[in-house]
Amino acid sequence: MEKKVSYQKTGIKAGVLTFAALAGYFGLMKLFGLVYVLELRLFNFAILGGGILLAMNHYKKMVGHRPGYLDGIGIGCLTTLVAVGLFAIFIYYYLRFDAGFMDYVRKHALMGSYLEPITAAIGVSLEGISSGFVFAYMSMMYFKRYQPTHNAL
């Protein structure tokens, strides 16, 4: 029985795995006491970008060719929406649970005095979705341009 490959399934699976990587990174930062270095959240962009690229490469392997432009954008955007949506929910509940960390964020983040767990989660969503969509677009420019050369022997 042949498996049907779709950009939707690929994007959702990659989004869940990318969320797991983001949550794992957050857990490691908490474990090593680095969660208070708010600038380290920049690595979330690298994790999200890696998830998008892995999803596109997986899709390429499964269908035997590069994803079409719209399929590739769909994979990247869906991966982003799932990963960032789940991560924002995770952050919301974490900040509700850890009031001490929420107070730290209020004191040290830009415009932190206005933050509540829900506004922090919305901020994480906006930051992640915008960067993920830009990365998906940039990735498709790479996939569109890149064509391996076949040298005849």
C-alpha positions as CSV (number, residue, x, y, z in Angstrom):
1,M,0.0,0.0,0.0
2,E,1.5,3.3,-1.1
3,K,1.7,6.1,1.4
4,K,0.2,9.4,0.2
5,V,2.6,12.3,0.8
6,S,1.1,15.7,1.3
7,Y,2.6,19.0,2.4
8,Q,-0.1,19.2,5.1
9,K,0.9,16.0,6.8
10,T,4.6,16.8,6.5
11,G,4.1,20.3,7.9
12,I,2.0,19.1,10.9
13,K,4.5,16.3,11.8
14,A,7.4,18.7,11.4
15,G,5.7,21.3,13.5
16,V,5.1,18.9,16.3
17,L,8.7,17.8,16.2
18,T,9.9,21.4,16.0
19,F,7.8,22.2,19.0
20,A,9.4,19.3,20.9
21,A,12.8,20.7,20.1
22,L,11.8,24.2,21.2
23,A,10.4,22.9,24.5
24,G,13.4,20.7,25.0
25,Y,15.7,23.7,24.5
26,F,13.7,25.7,27.0
27,G,13.9,22.8,29.4
28,L,17.7,22.6,29.0
29,M,18.0,26.3,29.6
30,K,15.9,26.0,32.8
31,L,18.0,23.0,33.9
32,F,21.3,24.9,33.5
33,G,19.9,28.2,34.9
34,L,20.2,30.0,31.5
35,V,16.5,30.7,31.3
36,Y,17.2,34.1,32.8
37,V,19.4,35.1,29.8
38,L,16.5,36.3,27.7
39,E,18.7,36.9,24.6
40,L,19.2,33.1,24.3
41,R,15.7,32.9,22.8
42,L,17.4,33.9,19.5
43,F,18.4,30.3,19.1
44,N,14.6,29.5,18.8
45,F,14.9,31.0,15.3
46,A,17.6,28.5,14.4
47,I,15.6,25.6,15.8
48,L,12.5,26.8,13.9
49,G,14.5,27.3,10.7
50,G,16.1,23.8,11.1
51,G,12.6,22.3,11.5
52,I,11.4,24.0,8.3
53,L,14.4,22.8,6.3
54,L,14.1,19.3,7.6
55,A,10.4,19.2,6.7
56,M,11.2,20.4,3.2
57,N,14.0,17.9,2.8
58,H,11.8,15.1,4.1
59,Y,9.1,16.0,1.6
60,K,11.7,16.2,-1.2
61,K,12.9,12.7,-0.3
62,M,9.4,11.3,-0.1
63,V,8.2,12.6,-3.5
64,G,11.5,12.3,-5.3
65,H,11.9,16.0,-6.3
66,R,12.0,19.5,-4.9
67,P,8.8,20.7,-3.5
68,G,6.9,23.1,-5.8
69,Y,6.9,26.7,-4.7
70,L,3.4,26.7,-3.1
71,D,3.9,23.3,-1.5
72,G,7.2,24.4,-0.1
73,I,5.7,27.6,1.3
74,G,2.9,25.6,2.7
75,I,5.2,23.2,4.4
76,G,7.2,26.0,6.0
77,C,4.2,28.0,7.1
78,L,2.3,25.0,8.4
79,T,5.4,23.8,10.3
80,T,5.7,27.4,11.7
81,L,2.1,27.6,12.8
82,V,2.0,24.3,14.5
83,A,5.4,24.7,16.3
84,V,4.9,28.3,17.3
85,G,1.3,27.7,18.3
86,L,2.1,24.8,20.6
87,F,5.1,26.7,22.0
88,A,3.1,29.8,22.8
89,I,0.6,27.6,24.7
90,F,3.5,26.0,26.5
91,I,4.9,29.4,27.4
92,Y,1.5,30.7,28.6
93,Y,1.1,27.8,31.0
94,Y,4.7,27.9,32.1
95,L,4.5,31.6,32.9
96,R,1.3,31.1,34.9
97,F,2.9,28.3,36.8
98,D,6.3,30.0,37.5
99,A,5.3,33.4,38.9
100,G,9.0,34.1,39.8
101,F,10.1,33.8,36.2
102,M,7.2,36.0,35.1
103,D,8.3,38.7,37.5
104,Y,11.8,38.4,36.1
105,V,10.6,38.8,32.6
106,R,8.5,41.8,33.6
107,K,11.5,43.5,35.1
108,H,14.0,42.7,32.3
109,A,12.2,42.4,29.0
110,L,11.5,45.3,26.7
111,M,8.1,46.7,27.8
112,G,8.0,43.9,30.4
113,S,5.9,45.9,32.9
114,Y,3.0,45.4,30.5
115,L,3.4,41.7,30.2
116,E,1.1,39.0,31.5
117,P,1.3,35.3,30.6
118,I,-1.2,35.8,27.8
119,T,0.5,38.9,26.3
120,A,3.9,37.1,26.5
121,A,2.5,34.1,24.7
122,I,1.0,36.4,22.0
123,G,4.4,38.1,21.7
124,V,6.1,34.7,21.3
125,S,3.5,33.9,18.6
126,L,4.0,37.0,16.7
127,E,7.8,36.8,16.8
128,G,7.9,33.1,15.9
129,I,5.3,33.3,13.1
130,S,6.9,36.3,11.4
131,S,10.4,34.8,11.5
132,G,9.1,31.4,10.5
133,F,7.3,32.8,7.5
134,V,10.3,34.8,6.4
135,F,12.5,31.7,6.8
136,A,10.0,29.6,4.7
137,Y,10.1,32.2,2.0
138,M,13.9,32.3,2.0
139,S,14.1,28.5,2.0
140,M,12.0,28.4,-1.1
141,M,14.3,30.8,-2.8
142,Y,17.1,28.4,-2.1
143,F,15.2,25.4,-3.3
144,K,14.2,27.2,-6.4
145,R,17.7,28.3,-7.2
146,Y,19.5,25.1,-6.2
147,Q,19.8,22.5,-8.9
148,P,22.4,19.9,-8.6
149,T,24.6,19.4,-11.7
150,H,25.0,15.9,-13.1
151,N,28.5,15.4,-14.5
152,A,28.6,12.8,-17.3
153,L,31.6,10.5,-16.9
